[in-house]
Amino acid sequence: MPSIIELASVDFGYPGRKIFSQLNFALEKGEILGLIGPNSSGKTTLLKLMDGLLVPDRGRVLLLGEDIKRLSRSSIARKIAVVPSGVEVPFAFTAGEIVLMGRGIFLGRFGWEKKRDWEVVREGMALTNVLELENRPFWELSQGEKQRVLLARALAQEPEVILLDEPVAGLNIRETEALGDLILRLKEKGQTVVLVEHNMHLVMGISDHLIVLHHGSKIGEGRPEEMQKDARVIEAYLGK
């Protein structure tokens, strides 16, 4: 059984700036992978490589054993869902309508939602504790409620893996703890998660596996209890 996502000898850079060189790692089914490091260490770039939005200069990104650059966006979206940080919606969509957008890959351009689509939507909203918000305008929700709605939208895609980009940014302690508990519940149901986060306490508390980036290099990889004792990791996280 191939890894869900594998990076094999990946080089990547923007014009005039090298980011990654010979980066290797694999994401296995059912694990929570934490990606940490200071700003500009390459975390968000790595998420975009994993989602096929960026193409390596060298090496390969494999999605369930297939080279991701050969797959269509629709095929990738059926396997990978992304929850960005701090999303605002300019129109007066309800929470339920936002979550239903996750079914777009199954509906086609002119398709109409069916009973199955609403069942998946409401299952995801129940799991993320936002079902009672279904008819509330998205813009009225608290930041924590918005993040849970966006996570429900990702679940509506029925993905193999969810990529979370700083999901607790702007959340208070209670909302952060609630989101951490939710991610653990997803893992119990077999969901695979990649978590980019600056909140060291959250990442250390819920991740199975950590990768530490610094200036585009992977300087540490292992279990959280191993990484928190590594001086290089602490220095990288503090941006030294």
PLY file of the C-alpha trace (Angstrom):
ply
format ascii 1.0
element vertex 240
property float x
property float y
property float z
element edge 239
property int vertex1
property int vertex2
end_header
0.00 0.00 0.00
1.62 3.30 -1.07
1.87 6.28 1.26
-0.96 8.78 0.88
1.52 11.52 -0.04
5.23 11.08 -0.67
7.84 13.68 -1.56
10.84 12.12 -3.29
14.01 14.22 -3.69
12.02 17.42 -4.20
13.75 20.66 -5.18
11.69 23.82 -5.41
12.31 27.53 -5.54
10.81 30.84 -6.59
12.72 33.13 -8.99
15.90 34.13 -7.24
15.09 32.15 -4.10
15.72 28.48 -3.42
13.24 26.94 -0.95
13.70 23.16 -0.83
16.56 20.91 -1.86
16.32 17.10 -1.86
13.30 17.07 0.46
11.99 13.60 1.29
9.17 12.37 3.51
6.02 10.26 3.45
2.56 10.77 4.94
0.86 7.57 6.09
-2.85 6.87 6.37
-4.51 7.82 9.66
-1.68 9.93 11.08
-1.55 13.55 12.14
1.58 15.13 10.71
2.65 18.43 12.25
4.77 20.89 10.23
6.50 23.53 12.34
9.17 26.14 11.90
9.62 29.90 11.90
8.08 32.25 9.34
9.49 31.88 5.80
10.70 28.35 6.53
8.58 26.93 3.68
5.56 25.47 5.48
2.83 26.95 3.28
4.91 26.29 0.17
5.16 22.66 1.23
1.36 22.44 1.59
0.98 23.79 -1.95
3.43 21.19 -3.25
1.48 18.46 -1.47
-1.76 19.75 -3.02
-0.30 19.99 -6.52
-0.69 23.77 -6.73
3.08 24.06 -7.12
5.25 21.74 -9.22
8.74 20.68 -8.07
11.74 21.83 -10.07
13.13 18.34 -9.53
11.87 15.21 -7.84
8.30 14.00 -7.51
5.24 14.43 -5.33
3.23 11.20 -5.28
-0.44 10.97 -4.31
-1.31 7.34 -3.52
1.61 6.29 -5.70
0.74 8.53 -8.69
2.74 11.57 -9.78
0.49 14.44 -8.72
1.44 16.63 -11.67
-0.27 14.13 -13.97
-3.57 14.33 -12.10
-6.41 16.78 -12.79
-7.48 19.30 -10.16
-10.76 17.40 -9.81
-8.92 14.13 -9.15
-6.71 15.80 -6.55
-9.71 17.46 -4.85
-11.31 14.04 -4.39
-8.27 13.01 -2.34
-7.04 16.24 -0.71
-9.02 18.98 1.05
-7.42 22.22 2.21
-8.55 24.39 5.12
-6.83 27.78 4.75
-6.31 30.22 7.59
-8.50 33.24 8.17
-10.87 32.91 5.21
-13.52 35.60 4.78
-16.51 35.16 2.46
-17.66 38.37 0.69
-21.24 37.20 0.08
-24.04 36.35 2.50
-23.74 32.58 2.33
-25.05 30.54 5.24
-22.84 28.08 7.08
-24.71 25.22 5.41
-24.13 26.69 1.94
-20.42 27.07 2.69
-20.17 23.41 3.66
-22.18 22.35 0.59
-19.47 23.96 -1.57
-17.30 21.00 -0.60
-19.62 18.80 -2.70
-18.90 20.85 -5.84
-16.42 18.31 -7.17
-19.18 15.70 -7.25
-21.93 17.92 -8.70
-20.25 19.17 -11.85
-20.73 22.61 -13.36
-24.51 22.51 -13.67
-25.34 19.75 -11.22
-27.84 20.03 -8.39
-27.27 18.66 -4.93
-28.99 15.37 -4.13
-30.09 13.75 -0.87
-26.69 12.08 -0.51
-24.91 15.43 -0.76
-26.95 16.94 2.07
-26.43 13.79 4.14
-22.64 14.18 3.80
-22.88 17.91 4.55
-24.88 17.39 7.72
-22.70 14.49 8.88
-19.66 16.76 8.62
-21.43 19.62 10.37
-22.55 17.32 13.18
-19.01 16.00 13.61
-17.59 19.54 13.78
-20.39 20.75 16.11
-21.79 23.36 13.74
-25.05 21.72 12.68
-27.07 24.21 14.69
-25.38 26.99 12.67
-26.57 25.65 9.31
-28.85 28.62 8.54
-26.68 31.32 10.12
-24.84 33.75 7.81
-21.16 32.81 7.74
-20.05 36.38 8.38
-21.92 36.44 11.70
-19.99 33.51 13.16
-17.10 33.71 15.61
-13.61 32.92 14.33
-13.73 29.51 15.98
-17.13 28.72 14.45
-15.87 29.79 11.03
-12.89 27.43 11.28
-15.16 24.52 12.22
-17.47 25.32 9.30
-14.48 25.36 6.93
-13.35 22.03 8.36
-16.86 20.65 7.75
-16.59 21.89 4.15
-13.33 19.96 3.79
-15.00 16.83 5.19
-17.79 17.22 2.61
-15.19 16.44 -0.05
-14.74 13.00 1.57
-10.96 13.36 1.20
-8.13 10.98 2.01
-6.20 13.81 3.68
-6.97 17.26 5.05
-4.32 19.99 4.96
-4.76 22.58 7.74
-2.87 25.86 7.38
-2.64 27.52 10.83
-6.23 26.63 11.81
-6.07 28.22 15.29
-4.70 31.61 14.20
-6.81 34.24 15.94
-8.63 31.76 18.16
-8.81 32.03 21.94
-7.62 29.27 24.27
-11.03 27.59 24.55
-11.56 27.59 20.77
-8.02 26.29 20.23
-8.56 23.39 22.63
-11.91 22.58 21.00
-10.34 22.50 17.53
-7.51 20.29 18.80
-10.05 17.85 20.26
-11.92 17.87 16.95
-8.79 17.00 14.97
-8.18 14.07 17.32
-11.76 12.88 16.74
-11.14 12.96 13.00
-8.06 10.80 13.50
-10.14 8.30 15.49
-12.38 8.00 12.44
-9.37 7.24 10.23
-8.84 10.71 8.76
-5.31 11.72 7.79
-4.33 15.30 8.69
-1.40 17.60 7.96
-1.21 20.48 10.42
0.83 23.64 9.84
0.77 25.58 13.08
2.78 28.03 15.20
1.06 26.90 18.39
3.74 24.53 19.72
1.52 23.27 22.55
-1.21 22.21 20.11
1.17 20.58 17.63
3.08 18.68 20.31
-0.15 17.58 21.96
-1.96 16.06 18.97
0.61 15.15 16.29
1.82 11.60 15.73
4.76 12.77 13.68
6.58 16.09 13.33
8.66 17.65 10.58
10.65 20.76 11.48
11.60 23.18 8.71
14.17 25.95 8.85
15.12 28.09 5.84
13.60 25.43 3.55
15.53 22.53 5.05
14.14 19.66 7.06
16.22 19.83 10.22
14.22 17.43 12.35
11.72 14.62 11.96
10.22 12.22 14.47
7.74 11.84 17.29
6.84 14.97 19.29
8.49 13.70 22.47
11.75 13.28 20.53
11.57 16.63 18.76
10.86 18.72 21.86
14.21 17.59 23.30
16.18 18.49 20.16
18.08 21.78 20.57
18.01 22.37 16.79
14.24 22.22 16.83
13.91 24.75 19.65
16.34 27.11 17.93
14.49 26.77 14.61
11.12 27.36 16.20
12.43 30.49 17.89
13.81 31.62 14.54
17.44 31.68 15.58
0 1
1 2
2 3
3 4
4 5
5 6
6 7
7 8
8 9
9 10
10 11
11 12
12 13
13 14
14 15
15 16
16 17
17 18
18 19
19 20
20 21
21 22
22 23
23 24
24 25
25 26
26 27
27 28
28 29
29 30
30 31
31 32
32 33
33 34
34 35
35 36
36 37
37 38
38 39
39 40
40 41
41 42
42 43
43 44
44 45
45 46
46 47
47 48
48 49
49 50
50 51
51 52
52 53
53 54
54 55
55 56
56 57
57 58
58 59
59 60
60 61
61 62
62 63
63 64
64 65
65 66
66 67
67 68
68 69
69 70
70 71
71 72
72 73
73 74
74 75
75 76
76 77
77 78
78 79
79 80
80 81
81 82
82 83
83 84
84 85
85 86
86 87
87 88
88 89
89 90
90 91
91 92
92 93
93 94
94 95
95 96
96 97
97 98
98 99
99 100
100 101
101 102
102 103
103 104
104 105
105 106
106 107
107 108
108 109
109 110
110 111
111 112
112 113
113 114
114 115
115 116
116 117
117 118
118 119
119 120
120 121
121 122
122 123
123 124
124 125
125 126
126 127
127 128
128 129
129 130
130 131
131 132
132 133
133 134
134 135
135 136
136 137
137 138
138 139
139 140
140 141
141 142
142 143
143 144
144 145
145 146
146 147
147 148
148 149
149 150
150 151
151 152
152 153
153 154
154 155
155 156
156 157
157 158
158 159
159 160
160 161
161 162
162 163
163 164
164 165
165 166
166 167
167 168
168 169
169 170
170 171
171 172
172 173
173 174
174 175
175 176
176 177
177 178
178 179
179 180
180 181
181 182
182 183
183 184
184 185
185 186
186 187
187 188
188 189
189 190
190 191
191 192
192 193
193 194
194 195
195 196
196 197
197 198
198 199
199 200
200 201
201 202
202 203
203 204
204 205
205 206
206 207
207 208
208 209
209 210
210 211
211 212
212 213
213 214
214 215
215 216
216 217
217 218
218 219
219 220
220 221
221 222
222 223
223 224
224 225
225 226
226 227
227 228
228 229
229 230
230 231
231 232
232 233
233 234
234 235
235 236
236 237
237 238
238 239
